[in-house]
């Protein structure tokens, strides 16, 4: 019965097209016997060099993805012994666009030819819709960088695009569907003919509709992952780039081109609000470093496309639609990023974590309080742990997650924010919010309420459990691995240092706490141990204060 309820509370939020689309996707067998014979379209506009990728091709056959090495001669294109995301990376062909790509052109040509020869049509992970979408785009980018496609390679590219046009991921939607549409637009512009015209039309129709649904009014991508914000923003910039290169005259083309610019501006401004002073993303929902393009690279790409935004001041800002806050002091030396929003769109929570009312904090450019991040997508205990509430700087009640995360990409009952209030105008700013994630699963219908009070010299975090019954609750403050913790003479406070430099003190004002160990994802495939302060509630309440060093 428990398993049945888990499925019910997961499936009841899906859109009908996701359910019927999944059935169609797995039972429909597309038959494409020959690839259309096409030629490359002549570009008339400017092509801007896209963001170069980090070099992942160590030698002609050896790859390094997700901090794991693999030799193609041993693992093959099937990726024997590697997890699914590693296999995906192998088939993306991002490595064609590496920073040192001009030195590896012959390796690249050999790999493209080898892929075509050894990947039987429609079989294996390489023919799944998502890696096919990325590969189409990357082969075209590689060609526009000045490399020639041989005739059978162009035929393979057209075959892949025709296949993809019949395998769109309506059952997954979200960033996957955007990637499918992007690939069809790229292929439809890069090649001429009846089939490319259809790919382009379908891709533009999907992009037109999905941009309105997936990009929130505040510029956040609706899956509310800082990592996928970067991925989708790069997708939009790539589309602007290739549309500028071909400059078709149709009204729909021009309208969607303008819409992409508007959405990219919103997304760029959102991203500026959600990065730490070190220039990299915060960890909310599925997020890790070194997967998506770095924010600085994205902003530079925007400049290269002659797109200049206003670069708004980022002292304090509410991202109302997505549910995040950025709070900074006047000096800009301390920044807090707060999550008071839903964990994602109800019908698409594959990248959601049980992180409601979590936060991250940087002091003098150094991350101090963090969330645990993401090191794997593989199903198992580590994936469940990383998505769970205990891996985030928020409150856990009765050892349960605030949202019922399960499997690799599933969520059953989910927390919804309640009673949000804020005042960002005064010198002492506050944000307050509650959520109901535990109320339907625990006796007494407990509600977690958290308030942050942010001043020039300190951050006060107050938590309360409002319930008809008693519960065991723990507030966690996870520290970045570079932070050293030492207890002060007062048993209820700890000094936070980076190397020999004192950054801040954290003091428990009510409740009792101890330092424990947890893990932090430096990136995919790379976990390290770090410290966490666990504060137990007393009489349903606890409060803690972080006081930072005033000297920059």
Long-range contacts (C-beta under 8 A, 24 or more apart in sequence): 5-412, 6-404, 6-406, 6-412, 7-412, 8-412, 9-404, 9-412, 9-413, 10-406, 10-410, 10-411, 10-412, 13-346, 13-347, 13-349, 14-347, 15-173, 15-347, 17-170, 17-171, 17-173, 18-170, 18-171, 18-172, 18-173, 18-347, 19-171, 21-170, 21-171, 22-171, 24-171, 25-167, 25-169, 25-170, 25-171, 30-122, 30-163, 30-166, 30-167, 32-121, 32-159, 32-162, 32-163, 32-166, 35-155, 35-156, 35-158, 35-159, 35-162, 36-158, 36-162, 36-193, 36-194, 36-195, 37-155, 37-158, 38-154, 38-158, 38-191, 38-192, 38-193, 38-195, 38-196, 39-191, 39-192, 39-193, 40-143, 40-149, 40-154, 40-190, 40-191, 40-192, 41-189, 41-190, 41-191, 41-192, 41-196, 41-246, 43-144, 43-245, 43-246, 44-245, 44-246, 44-247, 45-244, 45-245, 45-246, 45-247, 46-244, 46-245, 47-144, 47-241, 47-242, 47-244, 47-245, 48-241, 48-244, 48-301, 48-304, 48-305, 49-145, 49-304, 50-97, 50-141, 50-237, 50-238, 50-241, 50-301, 51-234, 51-293, 51-297, 51-298, 51-300, 51-301, 52-97, 52-98, 52-99, 52-101, 53-94, 53-95, 53-97, 53-98, 53-99, 54-98, 54-99, 54-290, 55-95, 55-98, 55-99, 55-100, 56-89, 56-94, 56-95, 56-98, 57-95, 57-98, 57-104, 57-107, 59-107, 60-107, 60-110, 63-89, 63-90, 63-95, 65-89, 65-90, 66-523, 66-524, 66-525, 67-523, 67-524, 67-525, 67-526, 68-525, 72-111, 72-114, 76-118, 77-114, 77-115, 77-118, 77-119, 77-124, 77-126, 78-124, 78-125, 79-125, 83-376, 83-377, 83-378, 84-125, 84-377, 84-378, 85-376, 85-377, 85-378, 85-524, 87-125, 87-126, 88-125, 88-128, 88-130, 88-131, 90-126, 91-115, 91-125, 91-126, 91-131, 91-132, 91-134, 91-135, 92-131, 92-134, 92-135, 92-138, 93-134, 93-135, 93-138, 93-139, 93-142, 94-134, 94-138, 96-138, 96-139, 96-141, 96-142, 97-138, 97-141, 97-142, 97-145, 101-142, 101-145, 105-147, 108-142, 108-147, 109-147, 112-139, 112-153, 113-150, 113-153, 116-152, 116-153, 116-156, 121-159, 121-163, 122-163, 127-163, 129-164, 129-167, 129-168, 129-169, 129-176, 129-180, 130-169, 130-176, 130-179, 130-180, 132-160, 132-163, 132-164, 132-167, 132-183, 133-164, 133-176, 133-179, 133-180, 133-182, 133-183, 134-179, 134-183, 135-160, 136-160, 136-161, 136-164, 136-183, 136-186, 136-187, 137-182, 137-183, 137-186, 137-238, 140-186, 140-187, 140-190, 140-242, 141-238, 143-190, 144-242, 144-245, 154-191, 157-187, 157-191, 158-187, 158-191, 158-195, 158-196, 161-187, 161-188, 161-191, 161-195, 161-196, 161-199, 162-195, 162-199, 165-198, 165-199, 165-202, 168-202, 168-206, 172-348, 172-350, 173-347, 173-348, 174-214, 174-222, 174-223, 174-345, 174-348, 174-350, 175-214, 175-221, 175-223, 175-228, 175-231, 175-232, 175-235, 177-206, 177-210, 178-206, 178-207, 178-210, 178-214, 178-232, 178-235, 179-235, 180-206, 181-206, 181-207, 181-210, 182-207, 182-235, 182-238, 182-239, 185-239, 185-242, 185-243, 186-238, 186-239, 186-242, 189-242, 189-243, 189-245, 189-246, 189-248, 190-242, 204-252, 204-253, 204-256, 207-239, 207-256, 207-260, 208-252, 208-255, 208-256, 208-259, 211-259, 211-260, 211-263, 215-263, 215-266, 215-267, 216-321, 216-322, 217-266, 217-320, 217-321, 218-266, 218-270, 218-319, 218-320, 218-321, 218-322, 219-263, 219-265, 219-266, 219-267, 219-268, 219-269, 219-270, 219-271, 219-319, 220-267, 220-270, 220-319, 220-321, 220-322, 220-324, 221-267, 222-322, 222-344, 222-345, 222-348, 223-285, 223-344, 223-345, 223-348, 223-350, 223-351, 223-352, 224-284, 224-285, 224-322, 224-323, 224-324, 224-341, 224-342, 224-343, 224-344, 224-352, 225-284, 225-285, 225-286, 225-287, 225-344, 225-351, 226-271, 226-274, 226-275, 226-281, 226-282, 226-283, 226-284, 226-285, 226-287, 227-281, 227-286, 227-287, 227-288, 227-291, 227-292, 227-374, 228-285, 228-286, 228-292, 228-351, 229-267, 229-270, 229-271, 229-274, 229-281, 229-292, 230-271, 230-281, 230-292, 230-293, 230-294, 230-295, 230-298, 231-291, 231-292, 231-293, 232-267, 233-264, 233-267, 233-268, 233-271, 233-298, 234-292, 234-293, 234-298, 234-301, 236-260, 236-263, 236-264, 236-267, 237-264, 237-298, 237-301, 237-302, 237-305, 240-264, 240-305, 240-307, 241-305, 244-305, 261-307, 264-302, 264-307, 265-307, 265-309, 268-298, 268-299, 268-302, 268-309, 269-309, 269-310, 269-312, 270-319, 270-322, 271-295, 271-298, 272-311, 272-312, 272-314, 273-314, 273-317, 273-319, 273-324, 273-326, 274-319, 274-324, 274-326, 274-337, 276-335, 276-337, 276-360, 276-362, 276-367, 277-332, 277-335, 277-362, 277-365, 278-362, 278-365, 278-366, 278-367, 282-337, 282-360, 282-371, 283-360, 283-370, 283-371, 283-372, 283-373, 283-374, 283-521, 284-324, 284-337, 284-339, 284-353, 284-355, 284-358, 284-371, 285-343, 285-344, 285-351, 285-352, 285-353, 285-355, 286-351, 286-352, 286-353, 286-374, 286-377, 287-371, 287-373, 287-374, 288-373, 288-374, 288-375, 288-521, 288-523, 288-524, 289-522, 289-523, 290-523, 290-524, 291-523, 291-524, 316-424, 316-429, 317-424, 318-422, 318-424, 323-417, 325-422, 325-424, 325-431, 327-424, 327-429, 327-431, 327-452, 327-454, 329-454, 329-455, 329-456, 330-456, 331-552, 333-363, 333-364, 333-365, 333-548, 333-552, 334-361, 334-362, 334-363, 334-364, 334-459, 334-548, 335-361, 335-362, 336-360, 336-361, 336-362, 336-452, 336-454, 336-459, 337-361, 338-431, 338-452, 339-394, 340-417, 340-420, 340-431, 340-433, 341-417, 342-414, 342-415, 342-416, 342-417, 343-403, 343-411, 343-414, 343-415, 346-414, 349-403, 349-409, 349-410, 349-411, 349-414, 350-408, 350-409, 350-410, 351-409, 352-387, 352-403, 352-405, 352-411, 352-414, 353-386, 353-387, 353-388, 353-391, 353-392, 353-403, 353-405, 354-387, 354-388, 354-389, 354-392, 354-401, 354-402, 354-403, 354-404, 354-405, 354-415, 354-437, 355-389, 355-392, 355-394, 355-402, 356-394, 356-402, 356-403, 356-415, 356-417, 356-435, 356-437, 357-394, 357-395, 357-402, 357-417, 357-433, 357-435, 357-448, 357-450, 358-392, 358-393, 358-394, 359-393, 359-394, 359-452, 359-461, 360-393, 361-459, 361-546, 363-496, 363-503, 363-504, 363-548, 363-549, 364-503, 364-548, 364-549, 364-552, 366-480, 366-482, 366-483, 366-498, 366-503, 367-480, 367-482, 367-483, 368-479, 368-480, 368-483, 368-496, 368-503, 368-504, 368-546, 369-393, 369-477, 369-478, 369-479, 369-480, 369-546, 370-478, 370-479, 370-480, 370-520, 371-478, 372-478, 372-518, 372-519, 372-520, 372-521, 373-520, 373-521, 373-522, 374-521, 374-524, 375-519, 375-521, 375-523, 375-524, 375-525, 375-526, 375-527, 376-524, 376-525, 377-408, 377-409, 378-408, 379-407, 379-408, 382-527, 383-408, 385-519, 386-521, 390-476, 390-518, 391-478, 391-518, 391-519, 392-476, 392-478, 393-476, 393-477, 393-478, 394-450, 394-475, 394-476, 395-448, 395-450, 395-463, 395-465, 395-473, 395-474, 395-475, 395-476, 396-473, 396-474, 396-476, 397-438, 397-442, 397-446, 397-448, 397-465, 397-471, 397-472, 397-473, 398-438, 398-442, 398-471, 398-472, 398-473, 399-472, 400-438, 400-441, 400-442, 401-437, 402-435, 402-437, 402-438, 402-448, 403-437, 404-441, 413-437, 413-440, 413-441, 418-447, 419-449, 427-455, 427-456, 428-453, 428-454, 428-455, 429-453, 429-454, 429-455, 430-454, 434-466, 438-471, 442-467, 442-469, 442-471, 443-468, 443-469, 444-468, 444-469, 444-470, 444-471, 446-471, 448-473, 457-547, 457-548, 457-550, 458-545, 458-546, 458-547, 458-548, 459-545, 459-546, 460-509, 460-543, 460-544, 460-545, 461-543, 461-544, 461-545, 461-546, 462-541, 462-542, 462-543, 463-537, 463-541, 463-542, 463-543, 464-540, 464-541, 465-537, 465-540, 465-541, 466-540, 467-540, 470-540, 471-540, 472-536, 472-537, 473-536, 473-537, 473-540, 473-542, 474-534, 474-535, 474-536, 474-537, 475-511, 475-534, 475-535, 475-537, 475-542, 475-544, 476-532, 476-533, 476-534, 476-535, 477-506, 477-532, 477-533, 477-535, 477-544, 478-518, 478-520, 478-530, 478-531, 478-532, 479-530, 479-531, 479-532, 479-533, 480-520, 480-530, 481-520, 481-522, 481-528, 481-529, 481-530, 483-530, 483-531, 485-515, 485-531, 485-533, 487-515, 494-533, 502-549, 503-548, 503-549, 504-546, 504-547, 504-548, 504-549, 505-546, 505-547, 506-533, 506-544, 506-545, 506-546, 506-547, 507-544, 507-545, 507-546, 507-547, 508-535, 508-542, 508-543, 508-544, 509-543, 509-544, 509-545, 510-538, 510-541, 510-542, 510-543, 511-535, 511-536, 511-537, 511-538, 511-541, 511-542, 511-543, 511-544, 512-536, 512-538, 513-544
